[in-house]
Amino acid sequence: METWTVATDDGEGHLEVHTFHPAPAAGAPAPAVPGAPAAVAGAGVVVVHGTLVTDALYRPFAGKLGRLLGRPVHCYNRRGRAGSSPQPNGYCAATETADLAAVLRETGSTDVVAHSFGGFVALETARSLPIRRMVTYDAAVSLSGNLNRRWRPELERSVAAGELDHAWAHLVQGLETAGPVSRLPLGALRMLSILSARTSLGAEMRRLLPTAVAEMRAVLGADAELADFAAITTPTLMLSGGWSPAYFAETGRQLAAAVPAIEFAVVPGQLHEGPLRPGNRLAVTTAKFLLGGSGSVRPLPGRRRRFRCGP
């Protein structure tokens, strides 16, 4: 894995990028991308992560995808987290789409894979930027105000007051992305937040709560009608987990019915955090669509059998 940075087009910061690349063929030099590691070749794939997380949780998925495709895969931290610049004043959907465009350009990538809020960013970007092929998973797109009831004003008030356990509880209950846990009473969710804050992942999620407020406002501020996506010509596969909140699948079905370039499918047995979970099904499904009949998916290395002596 290589770590490097891409300057944002607004001149206000930079984005931290992590690149995974397959072993190059013997004797075949990899063309350099300006500012990128020498090992980065073109025709790569960019992975756009969701909210309340960094790209670190997507690296196992990115590594699998790169091995399946035999192509470089680039994860980047969106603004407001890890080694990337803070969210700027006036942050909105346009900030994210410009940043994705910059990463695509600087990495020489042609394809996009995106999760949750990242799916929203990818679809917004595809409305005006040529992308060869794209896969989204549980894309958080607001159609005709369908996500308005997911917004909890208490979330923003709690973040402003520094009451992060209250904020986390309202976020989880409003979005319902934590499976059955989302249906717990607010008091129980606050207790879970307190307990999870003792873990590194839980503590990081709490730190990222202010970015989640801005990102939810960006989604609602970009509320659109089906006709607004008619300009998308990028072959797109919208996926939703069989155990994800139903509103993600409903959005995918509506867009697939209205936009010829979009297909929709459910991945059985997957939760909202599917790309972050172990297993190969989602990576294989994604790789097959990105190949689009142009090649075959490489097998992932199998586990070695362990032998032991004795009974």
N, C-alpha and C positions, 0 to 999 in steps of 0.2 A: 504494500500500500504506500502510495506517495501522498504527501501533504503539501499543498501550495495555495496560492490565493489568486482571486480574480478581482480586479477593480470594478466597482459599480459605475454604471454609465452616468449617474448623476454627480459623480465626483466627490461624493460624501463618505465613501468608505470602501470596504472590500468584503469578499465572501471567502470563507475557508472551504477548500475543496479537497476531497480524498479520492484518489484514483486507484482503481483495481484493474489490472491488466493481465491477460493471459500470457503465458510464455510465448515469445515470438518464435516463428519458425526458424530453423537453423540457417544462418547466413542471410536472413532477411532483415535489413535495417528498418527501424521504425521511424517514420517521419516525425519531426519535432513540431509541437504546437507552441507558438510564441508564449513564453512565460511559464510553460508547463514542463513537467519532467520529461526527459528525453524518451522515456519508455512509452509515453502516451501516443497512440496512433489515432487516426481519424475514425469516422463512422462509429463513434461511441454512443453510449446510452447515459442519460442523466437521470438520477433518482431524486425526486423532490419529496421531502419528509412532511409529516403532519405537524400538528400543534402540540405544545407541552413536551416536546422531545427535541433531541439533537440528531444529527445524522449518524451518531455512533451506533444506535440501535438497528440501523438498516445495513450495516456493513456486512454481516453474515449473508443476508439476502443478496446484496450487491455482488459479493464474491461468488455466490452460486450462479447468479445470472451471467457474470462474466465468463465463468467456466463453461456454462451451457452454450453461450453464443460464440465464444472465442473472440470476443470484442472487449475493448476497455469500457468500464462502467465507472461513472463519476457521481459520488454523493457530495452534496455541499450543505453547509449549515446556512439556513436562511438567517436574515438579520435578527439581531436580538439574542443570539446564543453563541456559546463556545467561542471559537476564534474569529467569528464574523463581527462586523460593525453593529452598533445598536440600531434599533428601528428609528428612522429619522422623524423629525417633525413633519406632519402632513402625510404620514404613512398611510397607504391605501393599496387597493388591488394593483394599481399601476406600478407601485414600487416593486411588488413581487414579480409581475410579468416582465418588467425591464431587467430584473436580476436574473431570471431564468433565461431570457434572451442572451444576456451577457455570458452566462455559463455555457450555453449551447455554442455560442460563437467561439469562445476562447478554448473550448475543449475539442472543437471540430466535430461535435456530436450531431446526430441526425434524429435520434429517437428519445422519447421521454417515458419514464415510469413514475407514477405519482400516487401518494396515499393521502386520503382524508383531505385536510386543508391543501395539501400539495396537489391533489386532484383538481381542486378549484383553480389553483394557480395554473396548472397545465391546460385546462380547458379554456380559461380566459386567454392564455397566451396563444393557443391554436386558432383563436378567432382572428388574429391579425398576423401571425408569424408562420411561415411554412415549416412544418415538422413532418418527417417522413412517416413514422408510425408511433402510436402512443397507447399506453395501457394505464388506466386509473383503477384504484381499488377504494371503494367507499368514498367517492368524490363528494366533498361538502359544498355542493352548489345550491344556491338559493333560487328557486323558480317560483315566480308569482307569490312571493312572500311565504313560501312553505316552511322556512326555517325561523320565522319571526317568533314563534312560540317557544323555540329552543333557547332564545336569548333570555337570560335572567338579569334584570337590572341590579339585583342584589349582588351579582358577581362583581360588577364594576365597583359598586360601593364598598364591598368587603375588601377588594384589592387596595382601593384608595385609603381605607382605614387601617391597612396592614393586618386585617383579619384573614389570613391566608387559608386557615382550615375551613372557615365559612365559605370562602371563595371556591375552594376546591370542591366542596360538597355541592354547591349550586351548579358548578360546571358539569360535574359528573351526572347529577340528576337531570339537568336540562338536556344534555346531549345523548344520554343513555348509551354511551359507548363502552361502558365497563360491564356489559352483560347484566346478569341478575343483580350484581352489586348496585347498579344504578337505581334500583327500585327500593333500596333501603331508605328509612327515614333520614332526614337531614342530620339529626343528632348522631346516628350511627355512622353516617358518612364523615362527619367531622372527627369522630373518634378514629376512624380508619386513616384519615389524613394525618392525624397526630402520630399514629403508629408508623405509617409509611414514611414520615419525615425522618425517621431514624435510619432509613436506608439511603444509599447514595442516589438511587433513581428517584425515590420519593422527594428527597431534598431538592433535587434538580427540577422536578416538576413544580414545586412550590416557587422556586426562583423564576420560573418561566411563566407564571400566572399573568403578570402584566402584559407579556407578549400575546397571550391567548385572548385577552380583552380586545387588544387592537386588531387581532386577526379575525375575531368574530365580527367586529364592526366592519371590517373590510369585506367580508362575505355578504353581510346584510346590505352594505352600501352598494354592492355590485348586483343586487337582485335583478334578475332578468326574466324575459319571457322565452319560450321555446324558439320563437322566430329569430331571436338574437344570436342563436348558435347555428343558424342555417349556413353561415359562411364557412363553417369548418369543413375542410376537404381532407384533412388528415385521417387516414384509416385508424379508427380508435376502438379499442375494446374496453368498455366500462365493466368492471367486475364488482361484485358485492359478496360478502361472506354470508353463508347460509344462516349463521347465528349473529349477524350484524343487525343493528336497528333497522327496521323495515323501511324507513324513509330514504335510506341510501339506495336501496333497490328500486324504489318507486321513481326516484330521480333518474336512475339509469334507464329504466324502461321507457319513461317519457321521452328522454333525449334520443334513444335508439329508434323510437317510433317516428320521431319528427325529423331526424337528421340522417340522410342516407349513409354518411361516412361512419356512423357510430353503430357498434354492436354492443349488446349487453348479455351478460351471463352471470349466474350465481355459482360460487365455488362452495360446494357442500362442506359442512363441518368446520368452517372458518369463522373466527370471531373478527371483530373490527380491527384488532391489532394483528391480523393475519401475516403481513410482511415482517413482523417482528418475532414471529413464533418459529420454532424448529419445524423441519419438514421441507419437502421439495415440491409439493404439488403446485403451489402458487408460482414459484420460480419457473417450473417447467411450462405451465400454462402461459405465463408471460413471454417466455423465450419463444415458444411456438408461434405466438401471434406476431412478435417482432420479426421473426424470420419470414413470415408471410409467403411461404412456399419457395423461398430462395435458397434453402438449405435445410439441414437436419440438426436437431438438438444434440449436442454432445452429451454423452453419459457422464453423470457425476461420479467421482471416485467412490467405489464401494467401501464399506467397512471391512477391515481385515478380520478374518476369523482368528480367535484366540484359542490356542490349544493348551491343555494342562495335563500333567502326568497324574496318575493315581486314579482312584475311583471317583 
